Amino acid sequence: MKNYPWVIKENKSGRARASDPERPRFMIDYNRKRAYAQSSTPQNSEISRQIISLLKQNADLVIKFDSSLPDLPEKQREGIVLNFIEGLKLSGLEYRYRRYPGPGSANLWSQLFSFRKDELRHEISVYVPDQAWRQNDPFLSPLAYGVFYYVCNHPGQSAALLDGLVDGQITGKVRFDLFKLIIFDWTKFGQMGLFTDALTLKDLRTLLEII
């Protein structure tokens, strides 16, 4: 593949390794401003979707959106959440929604990006079968303020996976038994963090068609 605007590297600093479920083991940079001339610049969201599609292959996804990410305008937060839920209702996709005060289940990744700790949080988790992802519905386009993508090891476990993520049973290393790859994507900055204990840098470069 030639001239594709993404670079992947292994995060070798600190405790970022396969055995650490709280720090991304790999990082992808797809900042469009550094990759293209401004006259022919694709949107970060377009590049993000290409990357997600390559990484997931034919697998199903669970997408998790957390409103407490930084830079999400407080006055727009509820509207963004409600619009997303309306899209889910129209799509017929299975999802879970909860809102609550306080920090919730903070982790080192959230701390790196300064998740708000004292405001009402909205969390939405939605199960997206491969076929639904390929339909490219506009409401499934990457959100600028950050989304987690959980790439499923096996299809057809939507209720169990959604419930487990909501009630906190799927945490730490347990996640890697159910998901072969977890992606945190922040399209505003054109960066992704990849969590996995199954895929190597070589595996990921192959999936991304980096020669």
N, C-alpha and C positions, 0 to 999 in steps of 0.2 A: 504494500500500500504506500502511495507516495504523497508527501506533503499533507499528511493529516495532522490537525492541530492539537495533538495530545502527546504528552510525555509521561511515562510511568517510572517510578523509582521506589526502591525499598526504603522504608523508614527505619534506619538503624540506630536512631538516637534513643536514649532512655531505655524504657522497657518494651518498646514496640517490637514484638516478635509473636510468633504463632501462639505461644502459650499465654499471651496477655490479651484478654478479650475486650479491654477498655481503650486500647490505643490502636489506631489504624496501622496495619503492618505495611501497607503500600499507599502511595500517594499518586494521584493523577492530576496533572496541570493541563487545562485546556483553555487557558485565558485567550480569548479571541484577539485581543489587542496586540498580543505578542506573536500571534500566528499568521495574521493576515494584514494586508494593506486595508486601510479603512474603506476604500472604494468598493471592496468586494467581501465585506465581513459578514459571515453567517452569525446568527444569534447564538449566544451561549446555550440557550435551551435546545436549539437544533443539534448542536454538537453533543450536548449531554445525552439526548435521546439516542443518538447513534452509538455512543459508548455503552449505555445501558443495554441496548439491544445486542451488541456484540458480546458483552460480558454474560448476559443471561442465556444466550442461545435460545433454546426452546423451552426453558424452564418457566414455571409460574413465579409470580412475585407477590410479596406483601409490601405495600407502600405505607410508610408511617410518617405523618406530618405532625410537627410539634410547633404550636404558635409562640412558644417562649423564645424562639431564636432571636438573636440581636438584629437590629435594623428593621424589624417588622413594625410598622407604624401602629401605635396603640389604638388610634381611632379607626384604623382599617382592619384590625385584627379579627373582630367578630364577623365583619362582612366577608372577609376572605374565607373564613371557616364555613360560614353558612352557604356561600356560593359553591364551595367545594362539595359540601354535603348534598346540595341540590343536584349537582352533576352526578353524584353517586346514585342518588335515588332514580334519576332518569336512566342511568346505565343498567341498573339491576344488579350491580356488583355487591357482594357481601362485604359489610364493613362494621366497625365498632367505633363509637365516639364517646368520649368522656371529657368532662371539664372539672377542674378542681383548683383550689388555691395552693400556693406554696411551690417548692422546687420539684416535687415528685421524685422520680428515681434519677437523680443526677449522677453522671459518671465523668471520667476524666475528659472524654471527648467533649461533653457539654461544657465543662469548665474552661476548656481551651477557647471556646467561642462565647463565653460569658452569658450563658442562659440566664434569663431573669429568674429570681428566686422568690419574689414577694408579690407576684401578680397572678391573676387568674390564668390558668393554662388550659389550652384546648389540644387534645390529641385525637387524631383520626388514623385508624389503621384499616386498610382495604386490601382484600385479596383480589389479585388481577391474574386470571388465567392467561396463558401465552396468547391464545386467540384474541382475547380482548385487548391485550397490549398491541398486537399487530394491527388492530383496527384504527389505531392512532387517534382516539378521541381527544379533542382539544383539552378537555378538563384534566386529562392525565399528563399534560405537558409539564415538564419540571417547573417547580415553583422557585422563584428567585431566592427565597429565604431559607431553603434547606429542607431536604427530604432524606429519609432513610429508605433504602431499597433492600429487601431481604430476598435473596435468590433461593428458591425452595429446592431441596434435594429431591422431593417426591411431590407429584401433583395430588390434588383431591383431598387435602387436609385443611380446608379453609377455616371451618369453625374452630377446630382445635388450635390452630396456629394463631388466629385472631384472639381467641379467649386467653391463650397462654401469654401473649404479648401484653394484653390489657391487665391481667391480674398479677403479672410479675413472675410467673412461673418459668418463663423462658428468659433466662438471664445468664450472664457469664459464659462459661464454656458449653452449657447446654445448648446455646444457640447454634453452635457449630455442628451439632448432631442433626439439626433440622434444616439448616441453611448452609449451603456450601460457600456462600459469599454474602457479606453485608456491606452495602455501599452507603456512605454518607455523601450526598451531593449538594454542593452549594453553588448554584449556577451563577449567582451574582458575581462571584470571584473566579468562576471557572476552575473549581478545584473539587476533587473527590478524595475521600479516605476509604480504603478498602480493608475490611476485617475478614480474615480467613485463616484456617489452619490446614486447608486441603489443597490450596493452589499456590504454586511457586511463582516467582517473577517470570520464569520462562513460560509457564502455563498462561499467565495473564498477557504477556506479550504476543503469544500465539493467538489468543482470543481476540485481541485488539488489532491483529493483522499487522503488527509492527515487525518489519523485516530488518 
